[in-house]
Amino acid sequence: MLRPGPLYAQAESLLRARIADGAWAPGMALPAEPVLAAELGVSQGTLRRALAALERARLIEKVQGKGSVVATHSSERARFHFFKLRDATGRAITPTSVVTRITRDARAVRIARLRLLEGRAVIVERITLPAARFVGFTVPLNRELPDELYVHYQRHHGVTVARAEESLTAIAADSVAAQALDVPVGAPLLSVDRTAFDANGAAVERRISLIDTRAHHYRFSLD
């Protein structure tokens, strides 16, 4: 039900909630605009503003012959939007990844992962997930993962990562990171602390990535 305030923003919030709670699954076509506008009690112009906001947030996309559909993560899409490491020339690179450990308790699932480029580990990650959102989480250990984790989250747990916030700092490698990345203890590493959010704005992942940037750099654009 809509309340006082900008109608397009309220409509957007209601539509986001349907994506976040799985009422609209990835790949599902949204109802036709006249039907959806009538259901929400807004004009088609207001609805289009709400849909445009969802499209900018990459939560929906236009598909010829189907109209607006809920966006589906693919490994390529996830890497393009969320993997920011580049080679010395600025070229995008494709990592492989291996989960080495999964532990869990009543509150959290904790994952240790290595990301490799040309067979060499360049990123060691500690990932924490809320246990309530990731019941039964599992992936093969010590084997190359076929999909990005964000694809796995969406496909197996109904959790769509919509955006992330990061903070970056330089640190010295401790013994664990040094061994994993084959660098000396005390070598400089880039630490990226990321919190990822679902379509409703709920935090669904905390990820700390320690990166060996001797042959690579971290690149992002500011719009």
N, C-alpha and C positions, 0 to 999 in steps of 0.2 A: 504493500500500500504506500502511495506517495504522500509525503508530508510537505509543509511549507519549505521553500527554498528553490534553488535552480532546478527545474524539472529534468533537464538533460543529465545533470550530475546524479540526481536520484535514480533516474532510469539506468544510467551506467552502473551505479552501485548494485541495483537489483540484478542486472544482467551478469555482472562480475560474480555475484553470489551463486548464481546458477552454474557457472563454470567451475567455481571453486568447490562447490559441494557435490559435483559430479552429476547434477541433474541434466546438464548438457555435456556429453562425453566428447573427448577429442575426435574430430572428424565429423561430428554431427552437424547437420544443416540447421540453422536457426529458422523459426517460423517466418513466413512471409511478413514483410514490413507492415502492411495494413493490419494483419492479424495481431502482430506483436504490439503495435502501437495501441490498438483497441484494448488489448489485455492489460497494458500498463496505464491506460487512460491518458495518453499523451498524443500530440500530433505526430504525423510522420516526419515533419521537420525536426522536432525535438528528438525523436527516436534516432534519426540519422546522425545527429550530433553525438548521441550516446554511442552508437555503433562506430562512428569515426574514432572516438576516443579509445574504444576497445581495439580497433585495428591498429592505431598508433602504438598501443601497448603490446601488440603482437599476440593478443588473446584470441582474435578471430582473424580470418582472412577471406578475401573474395575468391570464389572458385567459379569459373565459367559454367553456366548451366545449373549451378546449385545455389548461387547467391552467397550469403555469409555463412561460413562454417567455423566451428571451434578449431583453433589452430592445433596442429599435432606436432610435437617435438620430433625432430629427426636428429641423428648424430651430427649431420652437417649443419643444421640450423643451430643446435646447441653450441657447437664449436664456434660458429661465426659470431654469435652474440655474446658468448661468455668466456671463450678462450682467447686471451689477449697476448700470448707470447708470439713473437715474430723473430725471424732470423736477422742476421746483420744487415740485410738489404731491405728489411721491412716486409718481406714476403710472409704470407700466412703459412703456417706449418701444421701438419696433422700429427698429433701425438697418439700413442697407444697407451693403455692404462692397465694396471694390474692391482687388484685388491689383495693385500697381504694378510689382513687380519680384520675380523668383525667380532666385537664384544657387545653385550647388551645387558641392561638392567631394566627395572620397572620404568625408568624415566627416559632413557636414551639408548640409541643405537650408535656405536662408535666404530668408525671405519678408518683403517690405515690404507693409503693408496700411493702407488708410484706412477708417475707419468713419464713416458719414455719417448725420446726422439732418436730415430735411427738406432734403436736398441740400447740407448744409453739413458739412464735415469737422470732427469733434469729437475723434477719436481717431486717432493715428498709432501703428502697431504694428510691432515687429521680432520676428519669429517664427523660431525655430530648431528644426529637426526632425532626428533621427538618420537619416542617409542610408540605413542598412541596413534601417530599418523603412519607409522611404518611397521605395522604388525607383521611378523614373519619375514622381515627383510632378509634376503640372501642373494648372493651372487657367487660365482665360482671363485675360489681363492687361487692365487699364484698362476692364473691363466689370463691371457689377454681378453679383456671384456669386449663383446661384440658391439655394444652400444654405449653411448655416453650415459652417465648416471642420471642426468635429468630426463633422458628418454625412459630409463628404467623406472624412475619415480612415477612418471605419468602413466606408463603402460601397466605397471604392476600394483601401484598404490593409489592411483587416481589423484596424484599431487602434481600440479602444473606449476613449475617455477616461472613466474612472470617477470620478476626483476631482481636485482641484487645490489647491495651496497658494499663497498670495499674501502678498506684503509690499508695503506702501504707504508712499510718501514724497512730499514736495513738492519739486519741482525748478523751476529757471528754464529757460524754453524756449531751446534753442540755435537757430542759424540754420536748420537743416533742419526742426526741428519747427515753428518760427515760420512758415516759409513754407508748410508743409503745412496748418497750422491757421489761417493768416491772423491771427496774433497778433504783437505786438511781440517782438523778441528780449528775453529776460529776463522775459517774462510768466510768472506762476505756473502750473504744470501739476501735475496729480496723476500720479505714476508708479506703475503697478501691475506688479510683477514676479511672474509666475505660472509655476509648474512644474506641468504636468499629468501624471497617471499613468494607466497602463492598469489592467486588472482584476487583474494580477499584481503591481502596485506598481512597475512599471518606469517611469522617466521617459520620456515620449514627446514632450514639447513644452516649450520655454522661450519665454515670451512677455513682452515688455516693452511695455506700453501707456502712452502719454503722452496725458493726457486734459485737454481744456479744460473746466473745470467752472464757467464763469461762469453758465451757464443750467441746469446739471444737477448732480446729486450722486451719489456712489457709496454704495450702500446694501446692507447684507447683514444677515442675522439670525444670532443665536447661539443654538443649540439646547442 
